[in-house]
């Protein structure tokens, strides 16, 4: 396995700062995976105690997230590093072009308001549109009115402060990570590759299983502990960013883009599939238990369990020795319902 520590430094620097400004958002997003809060913020609190880094309030707008949209910095890096192979040096070099970033930043943050303000005029520096843009953002980010104002009226100086801060936080993240035992990185990757959820990961990555995950480059994140971040198109030059506890997660990371009208309807066209699903509606079962409940051979049931599992209609809930236990994946059927409803709607609304 290859560990990309440079990408890990950058990603953890972003996440540490994002958690600082959006703690409740991350608590809400990740609490479904965590037994207690320390599981979410363990590294965050340890880092803060060791390095005493308090992000300046002026950094807020760069690192705000509502849990659904990426931070401004994350979005900009995604735009410029499609393979996620960034490093502290390449990231700092990217922000040297302030005009390019300013254009992206205004377009990204003002997109929800494009019917209320002329974004192109804001980029050009038109006073009236700039004031309107500032007022619109301030109405949402009420805690930081001065920071929003500076973002539009003192952008270059604010960027100088951002560059200084980002250089500092990446340096501290590098020190923090270098003090970790090397085994922690390899353990995170091995847990990821050997988890019960590897099939869901392939669906999340939306790649064919011929792509060997073992040969990929991995960046481990200590602050995005339960997260997985993949480039738009995985290849042998890409980096896959995984949290050090991401193997605890399950199908929340499947995007279900693989579902089609044909694949969804095929789940219901065979009696054996329906029998397996109906049996699992009563609770988790292993293959031995299914053999007692439905009248098919073990090999036949095993074959169709594989088909249903590959489609994500069912998932492995746990393993006990050589036996795997299966449960219905409710999230799959919710996604399949949308696909099938649309297919029907397209016909009668033609």
ChimeraX attribute file (.defattr): number of C-alpha atoms within 10 A of each C-alpha:
attribute: neighborCount
match mode: 1-to-1
recipient: residues
	/A:1	12
	/A:2	14
	/A:3	19
	/A:4	21
	/A:5	20
	/A:6	17
	/A:7	23
	/A:8	30
	/A:9	28
	/A:10	24
	/A:11	25
	/A:12	25
	/A:13	23
	/A:14	22
	/A:15	23
	/A:16	26
	/A:17	24
	/A:18	25
	/A:19	20
	/A:20	17
	/A:21	19
	/A:22	18
	/A:23	13
	/A:24	12
	/A:25	15
	/A:26	20
	/A:27	15
	/A:28	10
	/A:29	13
	/A:30	18
	/A:31	14
	/A:32	10
	/A:33	16
	/A:34	17
	/A:35	9
	/A:36	10
	/A:37	11
	/A:38	11
	/A:39	15
	/A:40	23
	/A:41	22
	/A:42	13
	/A:43	18
	/A:44	19
	/A:45	14
	/A:46	12
	/A:47	20
	/A:48	13
	/A:49	10
	/A:50	10
	/A:51	13
	/A:52	11
	/A:53	15
	/A:54	11
	/A:55	17
	/A:56	11
	/A:57	12
	/A:58	17
	/A:59	20
	/A:60	21
	/A:61	21
	/A:62	19
	/A:63	20
	/A:64	20
	/A:65	19
	/A:66	11
	/A:67	13
	/A:68	8
	/A:69	10
	/A:70	15
	/A:71	22
	/A:72	20
	/A:73	17
	/A:74	16
	/A:75	15
	/A:76	17
	/A:77	16
	/A:78	16
	/A:79	12
	/A:80	12
	/A:81	15
	/A:82	16
	/A:83	19
	/A:84	25
	/A:85	20
	/A:86	22
	/A:87	18
	/A:88	20
	/A:89	12
	/A:90	11
	/A:91	18
	/A:92	14
	/A:93	11
	/A:94	15
	/A:95	18
	/A:96	13
	/A:97	10
	/A:98	14
	/A:99	13
	/A:100	11
	/A:101	17
	/A:102	18
	/A:103	15
	/A:104	17
	/A:105	20
	/A:106	19
	/A:107	17
	/A:108	15
	/A:109	17
	/A:110	20
	/A:111	13
	/A:112	12
	/A:113	14
	/A:114	13
	/A:115	9
	/A:116	13
	/A:117	19
	/A:118	17
	/A:119	23
	/A:120	14
	/A:121	13
	/A:122	22
	/A:123	18
	/A:124	11
	/A:125	14
	/A:126	13
	/A:127	13
	/A:128	12
	/A:129	19
	/A:130	22
	/A:131	16
	/A:132	15
	/A:133	24
	/A:134	21
	/A:135	15
	/A:136	17
	/A:137	19
	/A:138	17
	/A:139	11
	/A:140	10
	/A:141	15
	/A:142	10
	/A:143	12
	/A:144	16
	/A:145	16
	/A:146	13
	/A:147	20
	/A:148	23
	/A:149	18
	/A:150	15
	/A:151	22
	/A:152	20
	/A:153	16
	/A:154	12
	/A:155	16
	/A:156	15
	/A:157	12
	/A:158	17
	/A:159	20
	/A:160	14
	/A:161	15
	/A:162	18
	/A:163	17
	/A:164	12
	/A:165	17
	/A:166	21
	/A:167	17
	/A:168	14
	/A:169	23
	/A:170	22
	/A:171	15
	/A:172	19
	/A:173	21
	/A:174	19
	/A:175	14
	/A:176	17
	/A:177	19
	/A:178	12
	/A:179	8
	/A:180	10
	/A:181	9
	/A:182	11
	/A:183	9
	/A:184	12
	/A:185	22
	/A:186	17
	/A:187	13
	/A:188	20
	/A:189	28
	/A:190	14
	/A:191	16
	/A:192	23
	/A:193	16
	/A:194	10
	/A:195	18
	/A:196	20
	/A:197	21
	/A:198	17
	/A:199	21
	/A:200	23
	/A:201	24
	/A:202	17
	/A:203	22
	/A:204	20
	/A:205	21
	/A:206	18
	/A:207	15
	/A:208	10
	/A:209	10
	/A:210	6
	/A:211	13
	/A:212	10
	/A:213	20
	/A:214	13
	/A:215	12
	/A:216	19
	/A:217	20
	/A:218	25
	/A:219	30
	/A:220	31
	/A:221	29
	/A:222	28
	/A:223	26
	/A:224	27
	/A:225	25
	/A:226	22
	/A:227	19
	/A:228	22
	/A:229	16
	/A:230	17
	/A:231	17
	/A:232	14
	/A:233	11
	/A:234	20
	/A:235	17
	/A:236	12
	/A:237	12
	/A:238	19
	/A:239	25
	/A:240	25
	/A:241	26
	/A:242	24
	/A:243	24
	/A:244	25
	/A:245	25
	/A:246	23
	/A:247	24
	/A:248	16
	/A:249	21
	/A:250	19
	/A:251	20
	/A:252	11
	/A:253	18
	/A:254	20
	/A:255	17
	/A:256	19
	/A:257	12
	/A:258	14
	/A:259	19
	/A:260	14
	/A:261	16
	/A:262	10
	/A:263	12
	/A:264	20
	/A:265	15
	/A:266	12
	/A:267	18
	/A:268	13
	/A:269	10
	/A:270	11
	/A:271	10
	/A:272	18
	/A:273	18
	/A:274	13
	/A:275	18
	/A:276	22
	/A:277	19
	/A:278	13
	/A:279	18
	/A:280	19
	/A:281	12
	/A:282	10
	/A:283	11
	/A:284	18
	/A:285	22
	/A:286	18
	/A:287	18
	/A:288	14
	/A:289	12
	/A:290	21
	/A:291	18
	/A:292	11
	/A:293	13
	/A:294	14
	/A:295	11
	/A:296	14
	/A:297	12
	/A:298	13
	/A:299	11
	/A:300	11
	/A:301	21
	/A:302	16
	/A:303	12
	/A:304	16
	/A:305	21
	/A:306	13
	/A:307	15
	/A:308	19
	/A:309	19
	/A:310	15
	/A:311	20
	/A:312	24
	/A:313	20
	/A:314	23
	/A:315	27
	/A:316	21
	/A:317	17
	/A:318	16
	/A:319	12
	/A:320	8
	/A:321	6
	/A:322	6
	/A:323	12
	/A:324	17
	/A:325	19
	/A:326	21
	/A:327	21
	/A:328	25
	/A:329	17
	/A:330	14
	/A:331	17
	/A:332	20
	/A:333	15
	/A:334	10
	/A:335	15
	/A:336	20
	/A:337	15
	/A:338	12
	/A:339	19
	/A:340	17
	/A:341	11
	/A:342	12
	/A:343	13
	/A:344	11
	/A:345	11
	/A:346	10
	/A:347	8
	/A:348	7
	/A:349	6
	/A:350	5
